[in-house]
Amino acid sequence: MMDGYGRPFTPEEEAQLTVLSVLDAVSGISYGTAHGDPELVERGQRTLARLRTAQRP
């Protein structure tokens, strides 16, 4: 998925990516709900679902 970076992410970078992805998803859900954009809401929800699945052992 992130092959273009030329190296694996450090654990700290992985954690930062997760946090930023959550913030982006929640922001999209909030904006999409407030502005009648169901596609943006759906994208945010899919991102959160993917992140929840990825966090399970």
N, C-alpha and C positions, 0 to 999 in steps of 0.2 A: 504494500500500500504506500509506503513512504520511501521506496527504493531510490528516488531521485536525490535524496539527501546525502547519499554516499556513505552513510554509516548508520548503525542502529541508534535510536534515541536512548538517552540515559533514562533511568527511572524518574528523575526529576522532570525531564522534558515530557515523558509520557504522562505524568501527573498534570503538568501544566496544560497539555493538549486536551486532556479530559475535562479539566475545569473550564477552559475556554470554550470547548464544545458545548458544555452544559449551559454556560452563560449565553452563548449565541442561540441555542435552541429556545431557552426561556424568553429571551428577548424577541425572537421571531414569533413565538406563541402569543406573547403580550401584544406586540405590534399588530399581528395578523388579526387577533380578536378585536382590538380596538378599531381597526380600519377595514373590517369586512374582507379579509384576505384568507379564505379557508386553505388555500394551497400552502401559504406560509405557516399556518397553524399546523397543518399536516406534516410538513417537513420538520418542524420543531419536535413534534410528537414522535416521528420516526427516529430522529436523532436520539432522543431520550431513551426510547425503547432499545435501540442498538447499544447504547452505552450501558444500560442496565444489564443486558444480556452479556456483554463483554466483561462485566465486573464479576460475574458469577464463576466460581471455579469449575 
